[in-house]
Each structure stands twice: as C-alpha cells, then as structure tokens.
C-alpha cells in the first residue's frame, strides 16, 4: 500500500512539474499572453491588445480552411492592414490571409466551416470594456454581407473584431503550435494557436 501511495505521489509530482515547465516554456515563447479558455488567448502589452479564439478550428482542422476570431485595440491610433497579419506554422512557414477571390471560390466549404463554428463563437470583443467604439472589420465577405476592406483602425477608444481565414496548400492543418502575428510599425503581437 505504501509503495502504491509513493508511486502515485511521484507520478503526480512529475505531472505537476512537467505542466509547470510547459506553462513556463509557453510564457517564454509567447510573453504578454494569457490563456482565456481552451482555445482563447489574450495578448496585451503597452501598445496593442489582441484576443484570438479558435474553438472550432482547434479540433476541426482536417479541411483546407482555418478560422480564427480576433479582436484588436491599441493605445495609439493604428491602421492595421491585412498584409500585416499572418500565421506561422510549426515549421516556420509564414502564411498570409487568404485572398477574397480564393475565399469566394470555395464557398461551400466556407459555409460549412462558418456553420460548424457558430455554436463555439467566443465573443472576443467582450475583453475590451473600456472602448467606447467597436466595429467589425471585413477582410472577407460571404454572399449578401458587407464590402471587403483591406484595413481597419483601432485606438484607445476603438476596438475592431472579425474573422481571419487562412488556407492550407495541403488541404489540412497538422497538429502543433502555430503563431498568429499582427504587426504595425514596430509593434508586434504574437499569439499561440494550438491545434490538437
């Protein structure tokens, strides 16, 4: 009996140590980030505040498309262009946002993805209580929705949120830690995206 208790204590201690080590390594790789759920991460420093959620895509990434909900604000006025947002694969390959043309060409899969993700929406805008003004940014347009824009503006009074779509050239997304990057004139937010 004593041997079993000792073994269980040792296993629990190792598990806690490994878990702490993993969390510490995550904090070193992604400073200024906090987990806000199983698939939601908040990044905040003195210049920019970003929240990303990907509940559906975390477990459903065996398709060409990946969906990440994002909300952004900043201390100073920033115009964030779509080409300032990218996803870095675990192998270090940088992917830009999908083009609206490709997005439109694959509308049956996009609709399926958006419908599948609907019950897991996270409300990323709710993390920005001090902002007086909020608006959707529209990098992509579903049929019958708004006009596509190439940028959005944020500042200390304004938050912008919307959906980011990335396309895999292989038709699926491998498991691992990806990095969502948003940049603006020397400001850089890096958020871990864990696909399981």
N, C-alpha and C positions, 0 to 999 in steps of 0.2 A: 504493500500500500504506500509506504514512504517513497519507494522508488518511483511509483506512478505519479505521485504528487510532485516530486522533484523534477521528473521529466516534463510534466505539464507546465510547471513554473519556468523551466528552462526554455521550453518552446514559446510560451507567452512572452518571456523577456526578449527572446530573439526576434519575435514578430514585432514587438513594440520598437525595438532598436532599429530594425530594418525599415519600419514605417516612418520613424522619425528621420532616419537617414534619407529616405526617399523624399520626404517633405522638405528637408533641408536642401537637398540637391535641386529640387524644383524651385525653391526660393532663390538659390544662387543663379540658376539658369534664367529665371524669369522674375527679376526683382520688381517690386512695386505691384505685385499681383496678389489677389486673394481669391480663393475658391468660393463661389456663391451657390454651390449646388454641384451635383454630379457632373453636369456639363455646362456650367456657367462660371465665367471668370471675370473679375474686375481688375482693371489696371488703372492706377492713379498716381501721378507724380505732380510736381509743381506746375506743369504746363498743360497736360492733357489727361482726360478721364475717359476710359473706354470700358464698356461692358459687352461681352460676347457670350452668346448662348447657342448651343448646338445639340440639344437633347435628342432630336430625331436622328440627325446625321451621325451622332456618336455610335449608335448601334446599327444604323441602316446606311451603310456606305458601300454597298455592292452594286452601285449604279454609277453612271457617268458623272452625276451631279452631286455637289456638296452644298448644303445650305447652312449659313451662319447668320444669326440675328445679331446686329450690332447697334449700339448707341454710343454717341461721341459728344463730348463737350470740351471746352478748353478755357484757360484763364484769359488769354489774349485772343483777339479775333483771328480765326484761321479759315482759309478756304481749302478744303480737302478735296483733291482731285481723285478720280477713280484710279488713275495710274499710280497713286501714292499708297495704294492698298494691295497687298499681295499675301500669298500663302506659301510658306517654305516647307517643303516635305521633310520627312526624317532624314532623307539622303542629302538634303541641302539644295534641292532644285526649287527655284523661285517660280511661282505661278501667278500670273496676273488674273484679275477678274475676267470672267467670261465676257465675250462681246455680245451685245444685244442681238446681233444677227444670228449667232450660234444658238443663243437662248431661245429665240423665236423659232428657229428651225427644228428644235427638239421639244416642241410644246407638249406633246402627250406625256413625255417623261417628266417635264417640269410640273405639269398639273398634278401628276401622281405624287411627286415629291412634296409639293405645297399642301396638297390634301392630307398626305400622311403626317406632315409636320404640324398641322393645325392644332391637334389636341395637346401638343407638347410645347406650344409657344410660351415664352418665359416672361414677357413684359419687361424688356431691357430698359425701357425709358423710365421705369419706376425707381431706378437708382439715382436719379438726378432731381432731387426735391427742390433745390434752391434755384432752379432755372425757371424763368418767367415764360419763356417761349420754347415751344417744341414743334418739330415738323418732321415729316417723313422725307428721306432722301430717295430718289428714284433712279438708281443706276440700271434698273431692269423694269420692263413693263410687260405685264400679262395683257392679253387681249381685253380691251374695254377699260383698261386702267389709265393712269396718268402718263404724261410725256416723259421720256427718258432724259435725265440730266447727267452731266459729266462731273459735277462737283456739288458740294454743299458747304454752308457756312456755319461755324459754331463760335461761341464766345462764352463769357462767364454768365450771360443771361439766356443763352440759347443752347438747346440740345437737339441733335438730329439723330434719327434712327431709321433703320431699314434692313433689308435682306441682302446678303452678299452671296453670289453664286460662283462657284469655281467648277471647272470642267476637267476631268481626268482624261488624258490621252489614251489610257489603257482600258477605260470603261468601268473602272472600280477604284476604290481607295484602300490602300493597305493599312493595317493597324499600325499604330505608333503615335508619336507626339509630333504634331505639325506646329508651326508658328504663324499666327496671324500678325502681320505687321502693318501699322498705319504710321505714315511719316509726313512731316511738314516742316521744311526749312530748319533742319537740325533737331526737331522734336521727333522722337521715335517711341511708339508704344509697341511692345511685343507680348502677345498673349498666347499661352499654350492651348492647343486644340488636341485633345486626346481621343483618338478613335480606337474603339475596342472591337 
